Amino acid sequence: MLDFAIFAVTFLVSLLGLLIYLYPGSAKPSTIPGLEPTTQEDGNVSDIKRAGSLHEFLLDLHRQFGSIVSFWIGREYIVSIASPELFKEHQGVFDRPPSMYKMFEPLIGPKSIQFANKSDGRTRRNVYDKAFSHDTIKCYYQTYQDVADDLAKKWSSLVKEEHVPLSIHMFAYALKISLITMFGKTFSNDKDILEFQHCYDVIWSEMERRLTENEPEKGSPREKAFEEGLEKATSLIKKVVKERRDNPPIQGQELIIDFIINLSGNDDELITSDALTYAVGGFHTTGNVLTWGFYFLATHPELQEKAFQEIKKELKNQEVDHTNLDALPYIRQVVDETLRCAVVAPHAARFQDFDSELGGHKIPKNTPVIQALGVLLKDEKYWPLPNKFDPDRFSPENVKTRPPMTFQPFGFAGKRVCPGYRFAYAEATVCLVTLLRKFKVKLVDDQVVNPIHGLVTHPEEEIWINIEKR
């Protein structure tokens, strides 16, 4: 009888252990509501794929379970938060969970600041942020204007009723500005800029493809194209590094590449990784913001006219610079509503290497916590008719009615907010002002524009517009 009891207890303990192994959610790491893993190996990855993207999956998950939810990616337990109160509670967390950013590693490398935590990450941010300070950005306005003027000349030369590929033009504008302001005159050559853009298009397309498909096989055409594109882009960065080392700038005129070189010493791999990280971050978000911004204005001619009238009244014939940027509150509202409505950057993530508490729930150490920025930007509680484009949501009166952390399109968490947010606002404003004061934009008929929530949110296909000179 005793032998049978021992056997029974042993069997039950073994069965419980097996269940925990097969279904890690049954271990109940926390009291946070959410999903059990669908399978042992994938967790809820199949659910994410069925939803279409992580953003769309999180929209549904938070709709079901509330502002703090949990799910599984493989065998890793994940928490997601989507409320101003929870964002405020979590804003002091600095470190990024490496697993949540692993998808970027083929492009930016394991030494990138994207993966740098604790003192290393904080030191790099403190040094690099000097390139994006309020005073430093004052020096970039002329570059913004020169590139915007070149684009305006190109639009002026187009045949009447010629269709304009909006994304291509906005990304070319944002990329040229990023490369010149971050890396200097080495990238003032259009040939190098076009080569970098071509390489980047190949690389980014492959990375987004890996979100829904398997990684390419070794030696396959996909892998070869990716590796060749990355090698060419890296060689262009190395060319810049050599030029800046051979001709260091005078004190006070350093660019981001100079801060990276000075801090990294002879670690060329780290220099290339951080340079690529900032190059991508510098133009990808702004390119998408401008694409969606002109799209929304093209589909809302009355709002486009309101923006034009503000430009005409406040600036007259002046160019935009740091002295008059704040004189264009409606243009700022257009940019903010574009960031909200398009959900350009859907989420960020942080973690802590010790047990903590969030929203009254235990967060086990090393648990990635997704800050579901896009979910909150579409929350009907704060944004009635959330899919409607309405810049008046950001009028001073309406802003006062919402909790302070309701609108966080560039993330938060202390020193880990997107370092280029001032840069992006200024660059986008110059482009909008330069083009809207000279042209009316209209969407080409019979287009269906769908967003794809990939690594960032972008149109599924090119957006075509017509322009009319004012």
Number of C-alpha atoms within 10 A of each C-alpha: 6 7 7 9 10 10 12 12 11 12 12 11 12 12 12 14 14 12 15 15 14 16 18 22 24 13 12 11 14 15 12 21 18 20 16 17 25 18 16 18 15 15 24 21 19 14 16 17 15 13 15 16 18 20 23 17 19 25 19 13 21 22 13 12 14 15 20 23 23 24 24 23 19 17 19 17 22 20 23 24 27 25 21 19 15 17 22 14 14 21 18 14 17 21 22 23 23 18 12 17 13 13 15 18 16 13 22 24 19 17 16 22 21 22 21 19 16 10 10 11 19 17 13 18 16 10 14 21 16 17 22 19 14 12 11 17 19 15 14 20 19 14 16 26 20 13 18 24 16 12 19 17 12 11 20 15 9 12 9 12 11 14 16 19 14 20 23 14 17 24 21 18 23 26 22 24 25 26 23 19 23 22 23 20 13 17 23 15 11 10 10 16 19 15 15 23 18 14 21 19 14 17 23 18 11 18 21 16 14 13 16 14 11 8 13 15 10 9 9 9 11 15 16 14 16 22 17 14 23 21 13 16 22 21 14 18 24 17 12 19 23 11 15 20 12 9 9 13 13 7 6 7 11 18 20 21 24 23 17 20 20 12 15 15 10 10 11 13 17 21 26 24 23 25 27 19 18 22 20 18 15 24 24 18 23 26 24 23 29 27 23 27 22 26 21 23 22 20 15 16 14 11 19 20 15 13 23 21 16 18 24 15 11 12 16 11 10 10 15 24 19 14 8 12 17 12 15 18 15 21 24 21 19 26 24 22 23 25 26 25 22 27 25 27 25 27 25 22 25 22 22 18 12 10 11 15 13 16 15 9 13 14 23 17 13 17 20 24 26 23 27 28 30 26 25 28 25 19 19 12 10 16 18 11 12 15 14 11 20 19 19 15 18 19 13 11 10 10 14 10 10 14 12 12 16 20 21 22 22 19 23 21 20 11 16 19 16 16 21 21 17 13 22 21 17 21 26 23 20 22 22 20 22 18 21 22 19 16 17 18 22 21 21 17 9 6 12 9 14 11 15 16 21 21 19 17 19 25 18 13 13 15 22 19 20 19 23 14 13 8
